[in-house]
Each structure stands twice: as structure tokens, then as C-alpha cells.
Amino acid sequence: MDSAVDALTSLEERVHRAVELVATLRAERDAALAELAKLKKAGGASEAEMEKLRAERTQVRTRLEKLLGQLDQLSEA
């Protein structure tokens, strides 16, 4: 019985950490999008800055998709 409780506790902790990470990544994405909007509005963004922000957005999206896939796997187990 302790083994099942330990496994459940471990799963709960992993899900909690994943949820926190998703929240952090979403905040990073939102900040990157806000910065991109600010630069577009200012009109002073160089193409290099724009590309950097696009790359950051893609990286955050990829990490979120990976985490959501892992959460799906946890829920299937």
C-alpha cells in the first residue's frame, strides 16, 4: 500500500512541477510577445531583433508542446 501511495505522491509532485513550468513558460511567451508588439509599435526594431523574438517565441512554444505531451502521457499511465 505504501508503494502505491508513494507512486501517487511522486506523480502529484511531477504534475505540480510541470504545471509551474507551463505557467512560467507562458509568462515568458507573453513577455516576448509584449516586447515584440512594443518594438513593432516603436518601428525601431531591427530585423535581427525581430528574428530573435521570433526564435524565442518558437522555443517557448516547443517547450510548452513538449510539456503538454508529457502531461498527456502521465494522464494515460
PyMOL Python script that loads the backbone (N, CA, C, O; Angstrom):
from pymol import cmd

cmd.read_pdbstr("""\
ATOM      1  N   MET A   1       0.828  -1.198   0.000  1.00  0.00           N
ATOM      2  CA  MET A   1       0.000   0.000   0.000  1.00  0.00           C
ATOM      3  C   MET A   1       0.869   1.257   0.000  1.00  0.00           C
ATOM      4  O   MET A   1       0.550   2.233  -0.680  1.00  0.00           O
ATOM      5  N   ASP A   2       1.983   1.236   0.774  1.00  0.00           N
ATOM      6  CA  ASP A   2       2.867   2.398   0.820  1.00  0.00           C
ATOM      7  C   ASP A   2       3.453   2.686  -0.551  1.00  0.00           C
ATOM      8  O   ASP A   2       3.658   3.845  -0.910  1.00  0.00           O
ATOM      9  N   SER A   3       3.723   1.639  -1.319  1.00  0.00           N
ATOM     10  CA  SER A   3       4.275   1.805  -2.656  1.00  0.00           C
ATOM     11  C   SER A   3       3.305   2.577  -3.550  1.00  0.00           C
ATOM     12  O   SER A   3       3.716   3.464  -4.299  1.00  0.00           O
ATOM     13  N   ALA A   4       2.033   2.240  -3.469  1.00  0.00           N
ATOM     14  CA  ALA A   4       1.029   2.934  -4.274  1.00  0.00           C
ATOM     15  C   ALA A   4       0.894   4.391  -3.842  1.00  0.00           C
ATOM     16  O   ALA A   4       0.748   5.281  -4.680  1.00  0.00           O
ATOM     17  N   VAL A   5       0.944   4.626  -2.550  1.00  0.00           N
ATOM     18  CA  VAL A   5       0.850   5.999  -2.035  1.00  0.00           C
ATOM     19  C   VAL A   5       2.077   6.796  -2.458  1.00  0.00           C
ATOM     20  O   VAL A   5       1.955   7.954  -2.857  1.00  0.00           O
ATOM     21  N   ASP A   6       3.255   6.190  -2.376  1.00  0.00           N
ATOM     22  CA  ASP A   6       4.483   6.864  -2.793  1.00  0.00           C
ATOM     23  C   ASP A   6       4.447   7.192  -4.285  1.00  0.00           C
ATOM     24  O   ASP A   6       4.860   8.273  -4.706  1.00  0.00           O
ATOM     25  N   ALA A   7       3.949   6.245  -5.076  1.00  0.00           N
ATOM     26  CA  ALA A   7       3.863   6.476  -6.518  1.00  0.00           C
ATOM     27  C   ALA A   7       2.894   7.616  -6.816  1.00  0.00           C
ATOM     28  O   ALA A   7       3.167   8.459  -7.671  1.00  0.00           O
ATOM     29  N   LEU A   8       1.786   7.642  -6.124  1.00  0.00           N
ATOM     30  CA  LEU A   8       0.804   8.708  -6.330  1.00  0.00           C
ATOM     31  C   LEU A   8       1.374  10.059  -5.898  1.00  0.00           C
ATOM     32  O   LEU A   8       1.181  11.064  -6.583  1.00  0.00           O
ATOM     33  N   THR A   9       2.065  10.082  -4.779  1.00  0.00           N
ATOM     34  CA  THR A   9       2.688  11.317  -4.295  1.00  0.00           C
ATOM     35  C   THR A   9       3.728  11.804  -5.296  1.00  0.00           C
ATOM     36  O   THR A   9       3.805  12.995  -5.598  1.00  0.00           O
ATOM     37  N   SER A  10       4.519  10.878  -5.802  1.00  0.00           N
ATOM     38  CA  SER A  10       5.535  11.238  -6.795  1.00  0.00           C
ATOM     39  C   SER A  10       4.880  11.808  -8.049  1.00  0.00           C
ATOM     40  O   SER A  10       5.344  12.812  -8.590  1.00  0.00           O
ATOM     41  N   LEU A  11       3.817  11.182  -8.507  1.00  0.00           N
ATOM     42  CA  LEU A  11       3.104  11.662  -9.685  1.00  0.00           C
ATOM     43  C   LEU A  11       2.527  13.052  -9.439  1.00  0.00           C
ATOM     44  O   LEU A  11       2.613  13.928 -10.299  1.00  0.00           O
ATOM     45  N   GLU A  12       1.945  13.248  -8.272  1.00  0.00           N
ATOM     46  CA  GLU A  12       1.386  14.565  -7.932  1.00  0.00           C
ATOM     47  C   GLU A  12       2.473  15.631  -7.950  1.00  0.00           C
ATOM     48  O   GLU A  12       2.250  16.736  -8.443  1.00  0.00           O
ATOM     49  N   GLU A  13       3.636  15.311  -7.420  1.00  0.00           N
ATOM     50  CA  GLU A  13       4.740  16.279  -7.393  1.00  0.00           C
ATOM     51  C   GLU A  13       5.206  16.607  -8.807  1.00  0.00           C
ATOM     52  O   GLU A  13       5.473  17.767  -9.122  1.00  0.00           O
ATOM     53  N   ARG A  14       5.303  15.584  -9.662  1.00  0.00           N
ATOM     54  CA  ARG A  14       5.734  15.826 -11.038  1.00  0.00           C
ATOM     55  C   ARG A  14       4.712  16.668 -11.789  1.00  0.00           C
ATOM     56  O   ARG A  14       5.085  17.567 -12.543  1.00  0.00           O
ATOM     57  N   VAL A  15       3.446  16.391 -11.594  1.00  0.00           N
ATOM     58  CA  VAL A  15       2.407  17.178 -12.252  1.00  0.00           C
ATOM     59  C   VAL A  15       2.458  18.616 -11.754  1.00  0.00           C
ATOM     60  O   VAL A  15       2.333  19.555 -12.540  1.00  0.00           O
ATOM     61  N   HIS A  16       2.641  18.789 -10.450  1.00  0.00           N
ATOM     62  CA  HIS A  16       2.713  20.140  -9.881  1.00  0.00           C
ATOM     63  C   HIS A  16       3.895  20.908 -10.480  1.00  0.00           C
ATOM     64  O   HIS A  16       3.755  22.074 -10.848  1.00  0.00           O
ATOM     65  N   ARG A  17       5.047  20.261 -10.576  1.00  0.00           N
ATOM     66  CA  ARG A  17       6.224  20.919 -11.165  1.00  0.00           C
ATOM     67  C   ARG A  17       5.966  21.257 -12.635  1.00  0.00           C
ATOM     68  O   ARG A  17       6.353  22.326 -13.106  1.00  0.00           O
ATOM     69  N   ALA A  18       5.312  20.345 -13.355  1.00  0.00           N
ATOM     70  CA  ALA A  18       5.014  20.588 -14.761  1.00  0.00           C
ATOM     71  C   ALA A  18       4.068  21.774 -14.915  1.00  0.00           C
ATOM     72  O   ALA A  18       4.248  22.605 -15.806  1.00  0.00           O
ATOM     73  N   VAL A  19       3.069  21.851 -14.055  1.00  0.00           N
ATOM     74  CA  VAL A  19       2.125  22.968 -14.106  1.00  0.00           C
ATOM     75  C   VAL A  19       2.849  24.285 -13.837  1.00  0.00           C
ATOM     76  O   VAL A  19       2.589  25.285 -14.508  1.00  0.00           O
ATOM     77  N   GLU A  20       3.748  24.290 -12.869  1.00  0.00           N
ATOM     78  CA  GLU A  20       4.520  25.501 -12.570  1.00  0.00           C
ATOM     79  C   GLU A  20       5.381  25.893 -13.765  1.00  0.00           C
ATOM     80  O   GLU A  20       5.486  27.072 -14.103  1.00  0.00           O
ATOM     81  N   LEU A  21       5.999  24.895 -14.404  1.00  0.00           N
ATOM     82  CA  LEU A  21       6.841  25.183 -15.552  1.00  0.00           C
ATOM     83  C   LEU A  21       6.016  25.727 -16.715  1.00  0.00           C
ATOM     84  O   LEU A  21       6.445  26.659 -17.395  1.00  0.00           O
ATOM     85  N   VAL A  22       4.857  25.164 -16.944  1.00  0.00           N
ATOM     86  CA  VAL A  22       3.977  25.663 -18.002  1.00  0.00           C
ATOM     87  C   VAL A  22       3.602  27.113 -17.726  1.00  0.00           C
ATOM     88  O   VAL A  22       3.607  27.942 -18.636  1.00  0.00           O
ATOM     89  N   ALA A  23       3.280  27.418 -16.487  1.00  0.00           N
ATOM     90  CA  ALA A  23       2.929  28.804 -16.132  1.00  0.00           C
ATOM     91  C   ALA A  23       4.107  29.740 -16.387  1.00  0.00           C
ATOM     92  O   ALA A  23       3.928  30.844 -16.902  1.00  0.00           O
ATOM     93  N   THR A  24       5.298  29.303 -16.031  1.00  0.00           N
ATOM     94  CA  THR A  24       6.500  30.110 -16.251  1.00  0.00           C
ATOM     95  C   THR A  24       6.735  30.327 -17.740  1.00  0.00           C
ATOM     96  O   THR A  24       7.024  31.442 -18.176  1.00  0.00           O
ATOM     97  N   LEU A  25       6.608  29.251 -18.518  1.00  0.00           N
ATOM     98  CA  LEU A  25       6.825  29.363 -19.956  1.00  0.00           C
ATOM     99  C   LEU A  25       5.777  30.262 -20.612  1.00  0.00           C
ATOM    100  O   LEU A  25       6.091  31.024 -21.527  1.00  0.00           O
ATOM    101  N   ARG A  26       4.565  30.173 -20.155  1.00  0.00           N
ATOM    102  CA  ARG A  26       3.517  31.054 -20.706  1.00  0.00           C
ATOM    103  C   ARG A  26       3.824  32.512 -20.390  1.00  0.00           C
ATOM    104  O   ARG A  26       3.618  33.390 -21.228  1.00  0.00           O
ATOM    105  N   ALA A  27       4.318  32.768 -19.182  1.00  0.00           N
ATOM    106  CA  ALA A  27       4.682  34.139 -18.807  1.00  0.00           C
ATOM    107  C   ALA A  27       5.836  34.632 -19.681  1.00  0.00           C
ATOM    108  O   ALA A  27       5.843  35.786 -20.110  1.00  0.00           O
ATOM    109  N   GLU A  28       6.813  33.756 -19.944  1.00  0.00           N
ATOM    110  CA  GLU A  28       7.934  34.124 -20.818  1.00  0.00           C
ATOM    111  C   GLU A  28       7.440  34.417 -22.231  1.00  0.00           C
ATOM    112  O   GLU A  28       7.879  35.374 -22.869  1.00  0.00           O
ATOM    113  N   ARG A  29       6.517  33.578 -22.714  1.00  0.00           N
ATOM    114  CA  ARG A  29       5.952  33.783 -24.045  1.00  0.00           C
ATOM    115  C   ARG A  29       5.228  35.120 -24.099  1.00  0.00           C
ATOM    116  O   ARG A  29       5.401  35.890 -25.044  1.00  0.00           O
ATOM    117  N   ASP A  30       4.420  35.392 -23.086  1.00  0.00           N
ATOM    118  CA  ASP A  30       3.670  36.644 -23.060  1.00  0.00           C
ATOM    119  C   ASP A  30       4.604  37.844 -23.031  1.00  0.00           C
ATOM    120  O   ASP A  30       4.347  38.855 -23.685  1.00  0.00           O
ATOM    121  N   ALA A  31       5.690  37.730 -22.273  1.00  0.00           N
ATOM    122  CA  ALA A  31       6.661  38.820 -22.212  1.00  0.00           C
ATOM    123  C   ALA A  31       7.327  39.025 -23.568  1.00  0.00           C
ATOM    124  O   ALA A  31       7.526  40.159 -24.004  1.00  0.00           O
ATOM    125  N   ALA A  32       7.669  37.929 -24.228  1.00  0.00           N
ATOM    126  CA  ALA A  32       8.295  38.033 -25.548  1.00  0.00           C
ATOM    127  C   ALA A  32       7.329  38.658 -26.552  1.00  0.00           C
ATOM    128  O   ALA A  32       7.726  39.491 -27.366  1.00  0.00           O
ATOM    129  N   LEU A  33       6.072  38.256 -26.491  1.00  0.00           N
ATOM    130  CA  LEU A  33       5.081  38.832 -27.406  1.00  0.00           C
ATOM    131  C   LEU A  33       4.847  40.312 -27.116  1.00  0.00           C
ATOM    132  O   LEU A  33       4.679  41.112 -28.037  1.00  0.00           O
ATOM    133  N   ALA A  34       4.837  40.669 -25.842  1.00  0.00           N
ATOM    134  CA  ALA A  34       4.676  42.077 -25.479  1.00  0.00           C
ATOM    135  C   ALA A  34       5.858  42.903 -25.986  1.00  0.00           C
ATOM    136  O   ALA A  34       5.685  44.009 -26.498  1.00  0.00           O
ATOM    137  N   GLU A  35       7.050  42.352 -25.836  1.00  0.00           N
ATOM    138  CA  GLU A  35       8.245  43.046 -26.323  1.00  0.00           C
ATOM    139  C   GLU A  35       8.195  43.184 -27.842  1.00  0.00           C
ATOM    140  O   GLU A  35       8.546  44.231 -28.385  1.00  0.00           O
ATOM    141  N   LEU A  36       7.766  42.147 -28.511  1.00  0.00           N
ATOM    142  CA  LEU A  36       7.636  42.203 -29.965  1.00  0.00           C
ATOM    143  C   LEU A  36       6.635  43.280 -30.380  1.00  0.00           C
ATOM    144  O   LEU A  36       6.895  44.055 -31.300  1.00  0.00           O
ATOM    145  N   ALA A  37       5.498  43.323 -29.703  1.00  0.00           N
ATOM    146  CA  ALA A  37       4.487  44.338 -30.012  1.00  0.00           C
ATOM    147  C   ALA A  37       5.035  45.737 -29.763  1.00  0.00           C
ATOM    148  O   ALA A  37       4.787  46.656 -30.543  1.00  0.00           O
ATOM    149  N   LYS A  38       5.776  45.890 -28.683  1.00  0.00           N
ATOM    150  CA  LYS A  38       6.366  47.198 -28.356  1.00  0.00           C
ATOM    151  C   LYS A  38       7.352  47.626 -29.442  1.00  0.00           C
ATOM    152  O   LYS A  38       7.364  48.781 -29.868  1.00  0.00           O
ATOM    153  N   LEU A  39       8.169  46.687 -29.877  1.00  0.00           N
ATOM    154  CA  LEU A  39       9.154  47.009 -30.914  1.00  0.00           C
ATOM    155  C   LEU A  39       8.474  47.322 -32.249  1.00  0.00           C
ATOM    156  O   LEU A  39       8.892  48.226 -32.973  1.00  0.00           O
ATOM    157  N   LYS A  40       7.435  46.574 -32.561  1.00  0.00           N
ATOM    158  CA  LYS A  40       6.708  46.853 -33.806  1.00  0.00           C
ATOM    159  C   LYS A  40       6.087  48.242 -33.757  1.00  0.00           C
ATOM    160  O   LYS A  40       6.133  48.991 -34.733  1.00  0.00           O
ATOM    161  N   LYS A  41       5.506  48.576 -32.604  1.00  0.00           N
ATOM    162  CA  LYS A  41       4.858  49.880 -32.456  1.00  0.00           C
ATOM    163  C   LYS A  41       5.882  51.006 -32.557  1.00  0.00           C
ATOM    164  O   LYS A  41       5.624  52.042 -33.170  1.00  0.00           O
ATOM    165  N   ALA A  42       7.043  50.793 -31.949  1.00  0.00           N
ATOM    166  CA  ALA A  42       8.086  51.818 -31.976  1.00  0.00           C
ATOM    167  C   ALA A  42       8.680  51.955 -33.375  1.00  0.00           C
ATOM    168  O   ALA A  42       9.207  53.005 -33.740  1.00  0.00           O
ATOM    169  N   GLY A  43       8.586  50.884 -34.144  1.00  0.00           N
ATOM    170  CA  GLY A  43       9.100  50.946 -35.506  1.00  0.00           C
ATOM    171  C   GLY A  43      10.606  50.939 -35.575  1.00  0.00           C
ATOM    172  O   GLY A  43      11.179  51.022 -36.661  1.00  0.00           O
ATOM    173  N   GLY A  44      11.255  50.840 -34.436  1.00  0.00           N
ATOM    174  CA  GLY A  44      12.707  50.879 -34.438  1.00  0.00           C
ATOM    175  C   GLY A  44      13.362  49.521 -34.313  1.00  0.00           C
ATOM    176  O   GLY A  44      14.574  49.434 -34.121  1.00  0.00           O
ATOM    177  N   ALA A  45      12.599  48.484 -34.417  1.00  0.00           N
ATOM    178  CA  ALA A  45      13.166  47.150 -34.259  1.00  0.00           C
ATOM    179  C   ALA A  45      13.933  46.762 -35.511  1.00  0.00           C
ATOM    180  O   ALA A  45      13.443  46.898 -36.633  1.00  0.00           O
ATOM    181  N   SER A  46      15.125  46.285 -35.294  1.00  0.00           N
ATOM    182  CA  SER A  46      15.893  45.798 -36.428  1.00  0.00           C
ATOM    183  C   SER A  46      15.411  44.395 -36.779  1.00  0.00           C
ATOM    184  O   SER A  46      14.747  43.734 -35.981  1.00  0.00           O
ATOM    185  N   GLU A  47      15.746  43.966 -37.950  1.00  0.00           N
ATOM    186  CA  GLU A  47      15.349  42.626 -38.383  1.00  0.00           C
ATOM    187  C   GLU A  47      15.984  41.576 -37.476  1.00  0.00           C
ATOM    188  O   GLU A  47      15.380  40.533 -37.223  1.00  0.00           O
ATOM    189  N   ALA A  48      17.187  41.835 -36.987  1.00  0.00           N
ATOM    190  CA  ALA A  48      17.855  40.887 -36.081  1.00  0.00           C
ATOM    191  C   ALA A  48      17.083  40.757 -34.770  1.00  0.00           C
ATOM    192  O   ALA A  48      16.929  39.655 -34.243  1.00  0.00           O
ATOM    193  N   GLU A  49      16.596  41.885 -34.243  1.00  0.00           N
ATOM    194  CA  GLU A  49      15.806  41.848 -33.012  1.00  0.00           C
ATOM    195  C   GLU A  49      14.503  41.093 -33.229  1.00  0.00           C
ATOM    196  O   GLU A  49      14.086  40.305 -32.381  1.00  0.00           O
ATOM    197  N   MET A  50      13.874  41.331 -34.348  1.00  0.00           N
ATOM    198  CA  MET A  50      12.622  40.649 -34.657  1.00  0.00           C
ATOM    199  C   MET A  50      12.848  39.148 -34.777  1.00  0.00           C
ATOM    200  O   MET A  50      12.057  38.353 -34.267  1.00  0.00           O
ATOM    201  N   GLU A  51      13.908  38.768 -35.438  1.00  0.00           N
ATOM    202  CA  GLU A  51      14.205  37.343 -35.599  1.00  0.00           C
ATOM    203  C   GLU A  51      14.505  36.696 -34.255  1.00  0.00           C
ATOM    204  O   GLU A  51      14.115  35.554 -34.012  1.00  0.00           O
ATOM    205  N   LYS A  52      15.193  37.417 -33.384  1.00  0.00           N
ATOM    206  CA  LYS A  52      15.488  36.890 -32.048  1.00  0.00           C
ATOM    207  C   LYS A  52      14.189  36.637 -31.283  1.00  0.00           C
ATOM    208  O   LYS A  52      14.032  35.592 -30.651  1.00  0.00           O
ATOM    209  N   LEU A  53      13.274  37.576 -31.338  1.00  0.00           N
ATOM    210  CA  LEU A  53      11.995  37.412 -30.654  1.00  0.00           C
ATOM    211  C   LEU A  53      11.167  36.275 -31.253  1.00  0.00           C
ATOM    212  O   LEU A  53      10.502  35.534 -30.529  1.00  0.00           O
ATOM    213  N   ARG A  54      11.213  36.148 -32.550  1.00  0.00           N
ATOM    214  CA  ARG A  54      10.502  35.020 -33.188  1.00  0.00           C
ATOM    215  C   ARG A  54      11.093  33.688 -32.735  1.00  0.00           C
ATOM    216  O   ARG A  54      10.361  32.737 -32.461  1.00  0.00           O
ATOM    217  N   ALA A  55      12.409  33.629 -32.658  1.00  0.00           N
ATOM    218  CA  ALA A  55      13.071  32.402 -32.227  1.00  0.00           C
ATOM    219  C   ALA A  55      12.715  32.075 -30.779  1.00  0.00           C
ATOM    220  O   ALA A  55      12.476  30.915 -30.444  1.00  0.00           O
ATOM    221  N   GLU A  56      12.680  33.092 -29.923  1.00  0.00           N
ATOM    222  CA  GLU A  56      12.291  32.880 -28.530  1.00  0.00           C
ATOM    223  C   GLU A  56      10.861  32.367 -28.441  1.00  0.00           C
ATOM    224  O   GLU A  56      10.573  31.459 -27.661  1.00  0.00           O
ATOM    225  N   ARG A  57       9.976  32.935 -29.225  1.00  0.00           N
ATOM    226  CA  ARG A  57       8.583  32.504 -29.226  1.00  0.00           C
ATOM    227  C   ARG A  57       8.471  31.050 -29.677  1.00  0.00           C
ATOM    228  O   ARG A  57       7.716  30.270 -29.097  1.00  0.00           O
ATOM    229  N   THR A  58       9.219  30.694 -30.703  1.00  0.00           N
ATOM    230  CA  THR A  58       9.207  29.316 -31.197  1.00  0.00           C
ATOM    231  C   THR A  58       9.744  28.367 -30.140  1.00  0.00           C
ATOM    232  O   THR A  58       9.198  27.281 -29.946  1.00  0.00           O
ATOM    233  N   GLN A  59      10.799  28.763 -29.461  1.00  0.00           N
ATOM    234  CA  GLN A  59      11.383  27.929 -28.415  1.00  0.00           C
ATOM    235  C   GLN A  59      10.386  27.712 -27.274  1.00  0.00           C
ATOM    236  O   GLN A  59      10.234  26.592 -26.785  1.00  0.00           O
ATOM    237  N   VAL A  60       9.721  28.759 -26.861  1.00  0.00           N
ATOM    238  CA  VAL A  60       8.740  28.640 -25.779  1.00  0.00           C
ATOM    239  C   VAL A  60       7.580  27.747 -26.223  1.00  0.00           C
ATOM    240  O   VAL A  60       7.119  26.900 -25.458  1.00  0.00           O
ATOM    241  N   ARG A  61       7.118  27.933 -27.438  1.00  0.00           N
ATOM    242  CA  ARG A  61       6.024  27.104 -27.954  1.00  0.00           C
ATOM    243  C   ARG A  61       6.425  25.627 -27.978  1.00  0.00           C
ATOM    244  O   ARG A  61       5.638  24.761 -27.596  1.00  0.00           O
ATOM    245  N   THR A  62       7.644  25.347 -28.423  1.00  0.00           N
ATOM    246  CA  THR A  62       8.130  23.972 -28.478  1.00  0.00           C
ATOM    247  C   THR A  62       8.199  23.359 -27.081  1.00  0.00           C
ATOM    248  O   THR A  62       7.804  22.210 -26.880  1.00  0.00           O
ATOM    249  N   ARG A  63       8.695  24.120 -26.133  1.00  0.00           N
ATOM    250  CA  ARG A  63       8.786  23.615 -24.755  1.00  0.00           C
ATOM    251  C   ARG A  63       7.395  23.354 -24.176  1.00  0.00           C
ATOM    252  O   ARG A  63       7.180  22.356 -23.488  1.00  0.00           O
ATOM    253  N   LEU A  64       6.458  24.254 -24.459  1.00  0.00           N
ATOM    254  CA  LEU A  64       5.087  24.055 -23.975  1.00  0.00           C
ATOM    255  C   LEU A  64       4.458  22.805 -24.583  1.00  0.00           C
ATOM    256  O   LEU A  64       3.817  22.025 -23.880  1.00  0.00           O
ATOM    257  N   GLU A  65       4.639  22.618 -25.873  1.00  0.00           N
ATOM    258  CA  GLU A  65       4.076  21.447 -26.534  1.00  0.00           C
ATOM    259  C   GLU A  65       4.680  20.162 -25.970  1.00  0.00           C
ATOM    260  O   GLU A  65       3.978  19.167 -25.788  1.00  0.00           O
ATOM    261  N   LYS A  66       5.980  20.187 -25.696  1.00  0.00           N
ATOM    262  CA  LYS A  66       6.647  19.016 -25.115  1.00  0.00           C
ATOM    263  C   LYS A  66       6.078  18.714 -23.728  1.00  0.00           C
ATOM    264  O   LYS A  66       5.783  17.563 -23.405  1.00  0.00           O
ATOM    265  N   LEU A  67       5.930  19.752 -22.921  1.00  0.00           N
ATOM    266  CA  LEU A  67       5.384  19.559 -21.578  1.00  0.00           C
ATOM    267  C   LEU A  67       3.951  19.061 -21.614  1.00  0.00           C
ATOM    268  O   LEU A  67       3.577  18.182 -20.837  1.00  0.00           O
ATOM    269  N   LEU A  68       3.162  19.607 -22.493  1.00  0.00           N
ATOM    270  CA  LEU A  68       1.781  19.150 -22.589  1.00  0.00           C
ATOM    271  C   LEU A  68       1.714  17.697 -23.043  1.00  0.00           C
ATOM    272  O   LEU A  68       0.847  16.944 -22.601  1.00  0.00           O
ATOM    273  N   GLY A  69       2.620  17.306 -23.917  1.00  0.00           N
ATOM    274  CA  GLY A  69       2.697  15.898 -24.326  1.00  0.00           C
ATOM    275  C   GLY A  69       3.064  15.007 -23.164  1.00  0.00           C
ATOM    276  O   GLY A  69       2.514  13.916 -23.011  1.00  0.00           O
ATOM    277  N   GLN A  70       3.992  15.467 -22.341  1.00  0.00           N
ATOM    278  CA  GLN A  70       4.381  14.691 -21.167  1.00  0.00           C
ATOM    279  C   GLN A  70       3.236  14.582 -20.187  1.00  0.00           C
ATOM    280  O   GLN A  70       3.032  13.526 -19.589  1.00  0.00           O
ATOM    281  N   LEU A  71       2.483  15.657 -20.013  1.00  0.00           N
ATOM    282  CA  LEU A  71       1.317  15.602 -19.120  1.00  0.00           C
ATOM    283  C   LEU A  71       0.281  14.630 -19.656  1.00  0.00           C
ATOM    284  O   LEU A  71      -0.359  13.914 -18.886  1.00  0.00           O
ATOM    285  N   ASP A  72       0.112  14.601 -20.963  1.00  0.00           N
ATOM    286  CA  ASP A  72      -0.817  13.642 -21.571  1.00  0.00           C
ATOM    287  C   ASP A  72      -0.359  12.219 -21.287  1.00  0.00           C
ATOM    288  O   ASP A  72      -1.179  11.350 -20.993  1.00  0.00           O
ATOM    289  N   GLN A  73       0.938  11.977 -21.372  1.00  0.00           N
ATOM    290  CA  GLN A  73       1.462  10.644 -21.086  1.00  0.00           C
ATOM    291  C   GLN A  73       1.235  10.267 -19.628  1.00  0.00           C
ATOM    292  O   GLN A  73       0.925   9.117 -19.317  1.00  0.00           O
ATOM    293  N   LEU A  74       1.392  11.242 -18.736  1.00  0.00           N
ATOM    294  CA  LEU A  74       1.160  10.966 -17.320  1.00  0.00           C
ATOM    295  C   LEU A  74      -0.292  10.599 -17.053  1.00  0.00           C
ATOM    296  O   LEU A  74      -0.587   9.716 -16.248  1.00  0.00           O
ATOM    297  N   SER A  75      -1.183  11.284 -17.735  1.00  0.00           N
ATOM    298  CA  SER A  75      -2.602  11.021 -17.512  1.00  0.00           C
ATOM    299  C   SER A  75      -3.030   9.676 -18.089  1.00  0.00           C
ATOM    300  O   SER A  75      -4.013   9.087 -17.639  1.00  0.00           O
ATOM    301  N   GLU A  76      -2.289   9.189 -19.089  1.00  0.00           N
ATOM    302  CA  GLU A  76      -2.594   7.878 -19.671  1.00  0.00           C
ATOM    303  C   GLU A  76      -2.076   6.740 -18.817  1.00  0.00           C
ATOM    304  O   GLU A  76      -2.587   5.622 -18.891  1.00  0.00           O
ATOM    305  N   ALA A  77      -1.060   7.014 -18.004  1.00  0.00           N
ATOM    306  CA  ALA A  77      -0.444   5.940 -17.201  1.00  0.00           C
ATOM    307  C   ALA A  77      -1.300   5.521 -16.038  1.00  0.00           C
ATOM    308  O   ALA A  77      -0.916   4.633 -15.277  1.00  0.00           O
TER     309      ALA A  77
END
""", "prot")
cmd.dss("prot")
cmd.show_as("cartoon", "prot")
cmd.util.cbc("prot")
cmd.orient("prot")
